[in-house]
């Protein structure tokens, strides 16, 4: 299978999607005083060092990357994610791509933006076709 979307674009999308997945809302130490795991030994300060707080810029970049894709490229990204998730096998690529292509542009966007673990699914989908993000461009 030859990619319609540049591999570097897919890899950037995968990386940013993983960054988005890693983000958690800032916690309020007053919300659950029984949750001692969130406090240091002195009793009060949250251990926020372990949290990657929400960054609207990452979400906006993921959205912008998707917005820049042509309709067939967006369908390709959806189909790759489905293969990576195991909804389709790599031997069923034509069927996966056809189904993704049948979705409206908004449905494709929703499918991708609401898919948990999108970055990992894209990596797995690429691997199913012997593609890899290893050493591809400057993705950070």
PyMOL commands that set and color helices and strands:
alter all, ss='L'
color gray80, all
select helices_A, chain A and resi 7-22+36-38+48-50+56-67+71-85+90-102+105-113+118-128
alter helices_A, ss='H'
color red, helices_A
select strands_A, chain A and resi 23-24+52-53
alter strands_A, ss='S'
color yellow, strands_A
deselect
rebuild
show_as cartoon
